[in-house]
Amino acid sequence: MDLIFYKYQGTGNDFVMIDNRSGWVDRSEQDLFASWCDRRFGIGADGVILLQAHPDYAFEMVYINADGKEGSMCGNGGRCAVRFAQALGLVAAEMAFEFLAVDGPHQAQITGELVHLHMIDAGLPLKALSGWYLHTGSPHHLELVNGLSTFPVVDAGHALRWHANYAPGGTNVNFIEVTGDDSIHVRTFERGVEAETFSCGTGVTAAALLIDYLLPTTEIRSINIQTAGGLLTVNFRRESTGYTQIVLIGPAKKVFEGVVAVKR
């Protein structure tokens, strides 16, 4: 059977999007999803997103890593799912709504070219190995470095991703360079993809919160994050025990659509 798919990207983080409101695609088909993500023999993507019907929310987002396995929350994937839902007529611009993801409900809103995605509350960063650790819907190890543009992200990221301290599930790894009072540059090695990606939404969120944590402030802040795929912004409020009102802001665009054969 031929299945219509859509390709979306959010600052270079790209996803195969499937309108699965009928439930025709089984979310356990790991080999199928992994074959779609293959950049030489498939469609090519960092992951697959199934948009599913839900009685209590605008939709449910099921995120699947490039290895075919269901993953933890994906921030850029969430923003792409919102834009996809708009194209399907499920939500409208300037309309605040909620959708369900693996880590719970997320409020979102589309304003012009930007998708505003409310992330789950986060605790304070914890010291870990030579850097820090913070969970923002997905686990993230964070390292401050200089000369990030030439830093060996893949080799260093792979070693930390599989470090015994993060067993058995492992972690994503982010390398951060401060570039201004409210701006940073971030590169991420993503688990499940097992490579550096152009951008990682939960990763830049964790990076922004860490930079704020290392500064003496308790005010509402906004930090701009440069990734290989473009610019993202994270707004948040710092509390005594963690972070609230976290919003990931950035573009999400349709790249193309096509048809893929699925054997049954």
BELNORBEL-V165455 format. One record per backbone hydrogen bond with DSSP energy under -0.5 kcal/mol. NH is the residue of the N-H (numbers start at 0). CO is the residue of the C=O. Records with the same first field share a line. If there is no record, write none. Layout:
NH: CO ; CO
//
This chain:
2: 259
4: 257
5: 16
6: 255
7: 5 ; 14
8: 252
9: 12
12: 9
13: 11
14: 7
15: 46
16: 5 ; 14
17: 48
19: 17 ; 50
22: 19
25: 23
28: 25
29: 27
32: 28
33: 29
34: 30
35: 31
36: 32
37: 33
41: 37
42: 35
43: 35
44: 36
45: 13
46: 13
47: 63
48: 15
49: 61
50: 17 ; 48
51: 49 ; 59
57: 97
59: 51
60: 99
61: 49 ; 59
62: 60
63: 47
64: 68
65: 45
67: 64
70: 62
72: 136
74: 72
77: 73
78: 74
79: 75
80: 76
81: 77
82: 78
83: 79
84: 80
85: 81
86: 82
87: 83
88: 85
89: 84
90: 84
93: 109
94: 91
95: 93
96: 107
98: 105
99: 58
100: 103
103: 100
105: 98
107: 96
108: 115
110: 108 ; 113
113: 110
114: 249
115: 108 ; 113
116: 114 ; 247
117: 106 ; 115
118: 116 ; 245
121: 242
123: 240
125: 132
127: 130
130: 127
131: 141
132: 125
133: 139
135: 133 ; 137
139: 133
140: 171
141: 131
142: 173
144: 175
149: 146
150: 147
152: 150
155: 151
156: 152
157: 153
158: 154
159: 155
160: 156
161: 157
162: 159
165: 162
166: 163
169: 165
170: 160
171: 138
172: 188
173: 140
174: 186
175: 142
176: 184
178: 182
179: 182
182: 179
183: 223
184: 176
185: 225
186: 174
187: 196
188: 172
189: 187 ; 194
193: 189
194: 189
196: 187
203: 199
204: 200
205: 201
206: 202
207: 203
208: 204
209: 205
210: 206
211: 207
212: 208
213: 209
214: 211
216: 214
220: 235
222: 233
223: 181
224: 231
225: 183
226: 224 ; 229
227: 197
228: 197
229: 226
231: 224
232: 248
233: 222
234: 246
235: 220
236: 243
238: 236 ; 241
242: 121
243: 236
246: 234
247: 116
248: 232 ; 246
249: 114
251: 112
252: 8
254: 6
255: 6
257: 4
259: 2
261: 0
//
